Amino acid sequence: MALHRSIIAAAVLLALNCNAFTLPSSQTPTSISPLCMSATTETENETPAKKEGYVPKWKKIATLADSTGTGDLSAKDKGLAGAIPIKFQQGKGESATFIETAAMPGQPLKLVASQAGQYITYGCGKGECGTCESLCNGKYLRPCVDVVPTDLEPDAETGEYATLVIQVKGTKAKVVSSGKFFSAKSFILGFWNNLLGMGGLVRDRRKAKKNWQDRISNEDAIQKLTEEKKRKRAEEAALKNNAQ
């Protein structure tokens, strides 16, 4: 009986939740047969093709180097002073990107990367978590706390320092295109999520009821033991009084 009541309550809550989202008259969907609905869901699961004239709701903001066209300038042309050439490498193979700059010995690598425009993912900022860990000439370093080496020696003939190649971890960015809020897929997924929620509610209600019954039975057992101890103490006290 309790199970039927829980199912009825779940159905009523689901109906109220679905009715709370009403579509405008211009976006009210027409009746769709189950066959057409299955075909629609299959096509929606595929990667949507880009439409002509589509304008996304958000755009990537251009950096200062992109807006001024100075992204391809060398470190000297940018005004970055430094005797040690540094090359930041992000990624591997054909997709790898390189940024060349220059720095002074003892200069923080975090500052060097920021000035060069190299993005590095940081975590704790104390050199403990290893989120920013990078590879430099076969040795691992952590740009958040490490600095440009001070024990480097220039070439005897040219007097120039060898280039430090710092391999930075690649970043993964999942691009999600902006879509319509009201769609057949959104309604199906919303209905499915509500159904799962109602099922979880019924399941948790059963567990809670069982826990409640176990708790009540334990409290009754404790109460009986307490009353039994009180009765025995009263009998012992009565015996002592009669003996005196």
C-alpha positions in Angstrom: 0.0 0.0 0.0 2.8 2.4 0.9 4.5 1.6 -2.4 1.4 2.5 -4.4 1.2 5.8 -2.5 4.8 6.6 -3.2 4.4 5.9 -6.9 1.3 8.1 -7.1 3.1 10.9 -5.3 6.0 10.6 -7.6 3.7 10.8 -10.7 2.0 13.9 -9.3 5.3 15.7 -8.6 6.6 14.8 -12.1 3.5 16.2 -13.7 3.7 19.4 -11.8 7.4 19.7 -12.6 6.8 19.2 -16.3 3.9 21.7 -16.4 6.1 24.3 -14.7 8.0 24.8 -18.0 5.6 26.1 -20.6 6.8 27.0 -24.0 5.9 30.3 -25.8 3.2 30.0 -28.5 5.8 30.5 -31.2 7.9 27.5 -29.9 5.2 25.1 -29.0 6.1 21.7 -30.5 3.6 19.8 -32.6 2.6 16.2 -31.8 5.4 13.8 -32.7 4.8 10.1 -33.2 7.1 7.6 -31.4 8.7 6.6 -34.7 9.5 10.2 -35.5 10.7 10.8 -32.0 13.2 7.9 -32.1 14.5 9.2 -35.5 14.8 12.7 -34.0 16.8 11.5 -31.0 19.2 9.6 -33.2 19.9 12.6 -35.4 20.3 14.8 -32.3 22.9 12.5 -30.8 25.1 13.1 -33.9 27.5 16.1 -34.1 25.4 19.1 -35.3 26.6 20.7 -38.5 27.5 24.4 -38.5 24.7 26.5 -39.9 25.3 29.4 -42.3 25.0 32.7 -40.6 25.2 31.2 -37.1 26.4 33.7 -34.5 27.5 32.2 -31.2 26.5 33.7 -27.9 30.0 34.1 -26.8 33.3 34.8 -28.5 36.9 34.5 -27.5 38.3 37.9 -26.5 41.4 38.9 -28.5 44.6 39.3 -26.5 46.8 42.4 -26.7 49.2 40.7 -29.0 46.3 39.6 -31.3 44.8 43.1 -31.4 48.1 44.9 -32.0 49.6 42.3 -34.3 52.7 42.0 -32.2 52.5 38.3 -31.5 55.2 37.3 -34.0 57.8 39.8 -32.7 61.0 38.6 -31.1 61.9 39.1 -27.4 64.2 42.0 -28.2 61.5 43.8 -30.3 59.0 43.3 -27.5 61.4 45.0 -25.1 62.1 41.9 -23.0 65.7 42.1 -21.7 67.5 38.9 -21.0 70.7 37.1 -21.7 69.3 33.5 -21.7 67.0 32.6 -24.5 64.0 30.5 -23.5 61.6 28.5 -25.7 58.3 27.3 -24.2 56.9 24.2 -25.9 53.3 23.2 -25.3 52.1 19.9 -26.8 53.9 17.4 -29.0 54.2 16.7 -32.7 52.5 18.8 -35.3 50.1 20.3 -32.8 52.9 21.7 -30.6 53.1 25.5 -30.1 56.3 27.4 -29.4 56.9 30.8 -27.7 60.4 32.3 -27.7 61.5 34.8 -25.1 64.5 35.8 -23.0 65.2 36.1 -19.3 67.8 37.0 -16.8 69.4 34.4 -14.5 67.5 34.0 -11.2 64.3 35.5 -12.7 61.1 33.6 -11.6 59.9 31.3 -14.4 56.3 32.1 -13.5 57.0 35.8 -14.4 58.9 34.8 -17.5 56.0 32.7 -18.8 53.5 35.4 -18.0 55.5 38.1 -19.9 55.9 35.8 -22.9 52.2 35.0 -23.0 52.6 31.3 -22.2 49.7 29.9 -20.3 50.6 27.4 -17.5 48.0 25.7 -15.2 48.9 26.3 -11.6 47.6 24.6 -8.5 48.9 25.3 -5.0 51.4 27.9 -6.0 53.9 26.4 -3.5 55.6 23.7 -5.6 53.9 20.9 -3.7 51.1 19.6 -5.9 53.0 19.3 -9.2 50.2 20.8 -11.4 52.6 23.1 -13.2 55.5 20.6 -13.4 57.4 21.1 -16.7 60.4 19.4 -18.4 63.5 21.5 -19.0 66.5 19.9 -20.8 65.8 16.5 -19.2 65.0 17.8 -15.7 61.7 18.5 -14.1 61.0 21.8 -12.6 58.0 23.7 -11.2 57.6 27.2 -12.6 55.5 28.4 -9.7 58.6 28.4 -7.4 61.6 27.7 -9.6 63.8 30.4 -11.3 65.9 30.6 -14.3 69.2 28.7 -13.5 72.1 30.8 -12.4 74.8 28.2 -13.0 74.6 28.3 -16.8 77.8 29.1 -18.7 77.9 30.8 -22.1 79.5 29.3 -25.1 83.3 29.8 -25.2 83.3 30.9 -28.9 80.1 32.9 -29.3 79.6 34.0 -25.7 75.9 33.2 -25.9 73.8 31.0 -23.7 72.2 27.8 -25.0 68.4 28.0 -25.4 66.4 26.5 -22.5 63.5 24.5 -23.9 60.7 24.2 -21.3 58.0 21.7 -22.2 54.7 22.8 -20.6 51.8 20.5 -20.0 49.1 20.8 -22.6 45.6 22.0 -21.7 42.3 20.4 -22.7 39.4 22.8 -23.3 36.0 21.3 -24.2 34.2 23.7 -26.5 30.5 23.6 -26.1 28.4 25.4 -28.7 25.5 27.4 -27.5 22.2 25.8 -28.4 18.5 26.3 -27.9 17.1 25.8 -24.5 13.8 24.4 -25.7 14.3 21.3 -27.8 12.9 17.8 -28.0 16.2 16.4 -26.6 16.0 18.7 -23.6 12.5 17.7 -22.8 13.4 14.0 -23.1 16.5 14.3 -20.9 14.5 16.4 -18.4 11.8 13.8 -18.2 14.4 11.0 -17.8 16.2 13.0 -15.0 12.9 13.6 -13.2 12.0 9.9 -13.5 15.4 8.9 -12.0 14.9 11.4 -9.2 11.5 10.0 -8.3 12.8 6.5 -8.4 15.6 7.4 -6.0 13.0 9.1 -3.8 11.0 5.9 -3.6 14.1 3.8 -2.9 15.4 6.2 -0.2 11.9 6.3 1.4 11.9 2.5 1.7 15.4 2.6 3.3 14.3 5.3 5.7 11.2 3.4 6.7 13.2 0.3 7.5 15.7 2.3 9.5 12.8 3.9 11.4 11.3 0.5 12.2 14.7 -0.8 13.4 15.2 2.3 15.6 11.8 1.9 17.2 12.3 -1.8 17.9 15.7 -1.0 19.5 14.2 1.7 21.6 11.4 -0.7 22.8 14.0 -3.3 23.7 16.0 -0.7 25.7 12.9 0.4 27.5 12.0 -3.2 28.4 15.5 -3.8 29.8 15.4 -0.5 31.8 12.0 -1.4 33.3 13.3 -4.9 34.2 16.4 -3.5 36.0 14.2 -1.0 37.9 11.9 -3.9 38.9 14.8 -6.0 40.2 16.2 -3.1 42.1 12.9 -2.5 43.8 12.6 -6.1 44.7 16.1 -6.1 46.2 15.4 -3.0 48.2 12.1 -4.5 49.5 14.0 -7.7 50.6 16.6 -5.6 52.5 13.9 -3.6 54.3 12.1 -6.9 55.3 15.3 -8.4 56.6 16.0 -5.4 58.8 
